[in-house]
Amino acid sequence: MAASDAPSNSVDSNEREQQYNEFVALLTRHDLSIRRFIRSLLPNRDAVDDVVQETALECWKKFDDFSTQNTGQENEFARWACVIARYKTLSWIRDQSRDRLIFRDSVVEALAASALPDLERHEDERRAMERCLAKLGESQRRLVLSVHSPGQSVASIAKQTGQKARRLYYQLNVLRASLQQCVEKTLQQELHHER
């Protein structure tokens, strides 16, 4: 009987690993939105880090529920995770209630309600930015993204490519302005299609 269990355990293990990889990809993609949401509820950066970690753990525990209810709707992940984050925030506040600087539950609920529309707006902006970045050429996209990477700067890129830093700064400013226009246009088009 043990031999017949091995293939199903292997399949279960493979499915679980695939599900974990899907979860990590979604969490990574929406981490900034979730963190912003939690940051809007808590005044303390250390508290935000704690609640982000607790939220991630709880999301993984409940990921089966999300997967079955939201097949093919990865954009719902951030909203779902923020609901969990709200409860984790309230729990953290209750645990820290002896601190006078902690918000009451009603304040957190009001902050959470006002933060959800921002979450949707940030998510729309992120998707629009991805589309606009995809329209850039490889070297342009690399320049825009590299200056936002840890340890990178225009000066280091200039040194690596042999170009003048001043020229790269100019290119970067032109690309940023172009991206901003593209994002605004994309958002307007999406708004128009929703009506």
N, C-alpha and C positions, 0 to 999 in steps of 0.2 A: 504494500500500500504506500509505503514511503516513496518508492520509485515513481509511482503514478502522481504523487503530490508534487514532485520536483518540477515538472514542466509548468504546472499551474502556478506554483510559487514564483517561478522564473517569469512567467507572463505577468503575474501580479506585480512583481518587482519592477519589470520593465514599464508597465503602465504607471506605476507609482513614480518612477523616475521621470517619465515623460510628463506626468502631471506636475511634478516638482519643478521641472525645467520651465513649463508653461507659467507656473506661479511666479517663479523668480523673474522671468521676462516681464510679466505684467507688473510686478512690484517695482522692478527697476525702472520701467517706462513711466510709472505713475508716482514714483517716490517723491518727487519735488512737489507735486500737487497735494499729496497726503501730508507731507511735512508742512507745507504752507497752511493747510487747513488746521492742523494741530497747533501751529505757531499762532494762529489767530485766536486760539482758545486759551493759551497758556502764556504767561509773561516771562517765564524762566526757560532759558535755552537748555539747561540740563534736564528740566522736566520734559521739554519737547523731545529730546533724545530718548528719554526713558519711555515715553508714551509711544513714540514711533516704533521702538523695538517691541513693546508689548503688543502694539497693533499688528505688526508683521507676524508675530508668533500666533496671535489669535486668528488672523486671516488665513494662515497656513492650516490651522486646525479646522477651520470651517470652509476651506477651499472646495471641498466636495459639494457643499451646498451651492456655492457660487457657480461652479462648473455646470451643474445640472440645470440650474435656473437660467443661466445666461449663455447658452451655447452660441458661439459666434458673436458675442457682444462684449468684446474686450474693453470698449470704452465705458462700460458700466462698472468696471473694476474699481476705478477711483471713487465713484460715488458709494459703492458697497463698502469699500475699505474705510471711507470717511464716517460712515454710520458706526462701524466698529470702533473707529478712533474716538468718536464722540463718547461712547460708553467707556472706553478705556480712560479718557480724560476725566470723566466724572468719577470713575473709580480712583484714579490717582489723587484727585482733589479730596475725596473722602478720606483717603489714607493720610493725606497731609493736612487735614482740617485743623490741626493744632497751630498751624502757621496763620497768622492774622492776614497775610497778604494774598491768601488764596481766594479765588472767586467762589461765590455761591453757585449751586447747581443751576438756578434760574438764569444767572448771568451767562454761564457756559452754554445753556440751551439757546439763549438769545443770540450769542455770538455764533454758535454753530448754524443756526437758521440763516443768519446774514452772510455767513461764509460760503454756503453751498452755491449760490449763484456765481460767486467769484471763482469757485472751483470749476464750474462749467465753462466760464469765460477763459480761464487759463488753459483748460483742456482744448477748447476750440483754437486758441492762439497757438498751442503746441502743435496741433495737427496741421494748421495752416503753415507754420514755420517749417515743418517737415516737408510739406509739398513744395514750398518755395526753395528750400535748400536742394531738393532733388532736381530743380530746374537749372541750378548752377553747374558750370563745368567742374571737372574734378579738381583742378588746381585752385579755382575760386572757393569751392566748398572746403577744401583742405585749409586754405588761409583763414577763412571765417571761423572754422571750428578749432583750429590749432591754437589760436590766441586765447581760447577759453579752456584749454587743457592745462592741467597742473604742470608747472615747470616750463611752460612755453611763453614766449613773448614775441613781439614783432622784431625786436633786435635779434633774438636767437634764430628766428626764421630767416631774417635777412642774411645772417651769417651762414646758415645752412645752404641757402639757395644762391648766395653770391649777389643778391639784389640789394639796392640801397634801402635802408629802413624808411626813409622819407617817402620813397615811392610806394612801399608796402602799406604805410599808414594811409596814403592817399587812396590806394586800391581798396583797402579795408573800409574806409569811410564811404566810398562809392558803393561798395557791396552791401554795407549795412543799410544805407539809404534805400537801395534797390530792394533789399529784403523787406524792409519796413513797408514800402509801397506795395510789394507783392502780398504780404500778410494782410494788410488793410483791404486790398482788393479782394483777396480770397475770402476774408470774413464777410465783406459786403455781399459777395456773390452767394455765399451760404445763407446769409440772412434773407436775401431776395428769394432763394429757392424754397426756404421754409414758409414763406408767405404764400 
